[in-house]
Amino acid sequence: GAVVSQHPSWVICKSGTSVKIECRSLDFQATTMFWYRQFPKQSLMLMATSNEGSKATYEQGVEKDKFLINHASLTLSTLTVTSAHPEDSSFYICRGEGQDFSPLHFGNGTRLTVT
Amino acid sequence: ELKVEQNPLFLSMQEGKNYTIYCNYSTTSDRLYWYRQDPGKSLESLFVLLSNGAVKQEGRLMASLDTKARLSTLHITAAVHDLSATYFCAVSGTSGTYKYIFGTGTRLKVLA
């Protein structure tokens, strides 16, 4: 089946630094990429939606200048957490959507810990 | 604004027992999904329900959808320890791309 490869699986960074998370669609073209954040023992909260070649649409309460999303190609989208703080520590998951609108295209997630 | 609620939030049950998880959503939707999540892992797709009255079964799990009541159920039959996980329903809107809004999640623990 179609696969979304998400990297890194986990990352530890110091407060104030930036971290980039990549999601690649390996055998389909992701025209849309959804980015979710999940705090421990909570549900997945949609952060933003990006379409290839367009600016991302952010959900209410999500700082677009802090969470930079790039979706420059149909196979790659990135989320950069800028000036990370401990409260940004979370599990970040992407979902790619292609022409088949399959529910399967979730990345494996990135565990971010900011110290 | 689309809201999705699940109950119960936590469920501890004995092996061999049956139970149902409920998923309610607030506005019209044409697709409902059920996912399983193990600790520290991403989501595993279980079911996609596309129409009113849809019922799908896989092993000990059966999902159904009532779009008029805006309700989906995930029924567990004769639970086994391996079913211990967190279960999420997700609903997508009806305009454009399928933006999934996830339910609150149900943490299931099956006691051996």
Interface residues (C-beta under 8 A of the other chain):
Chain A: Q6 T32 F34 Y36 K41 Q42 S43 L44 M45 L46 T49 N51 I93 R95 E97 F101 P103 L104 F106 G107 N108 G109 R111
Chain B: Y33 Y35 G40 K41 S42 L43 S45 V48 F88 T97 Y98 K99 Y100 I101 F102 G103 T104 G105 R107
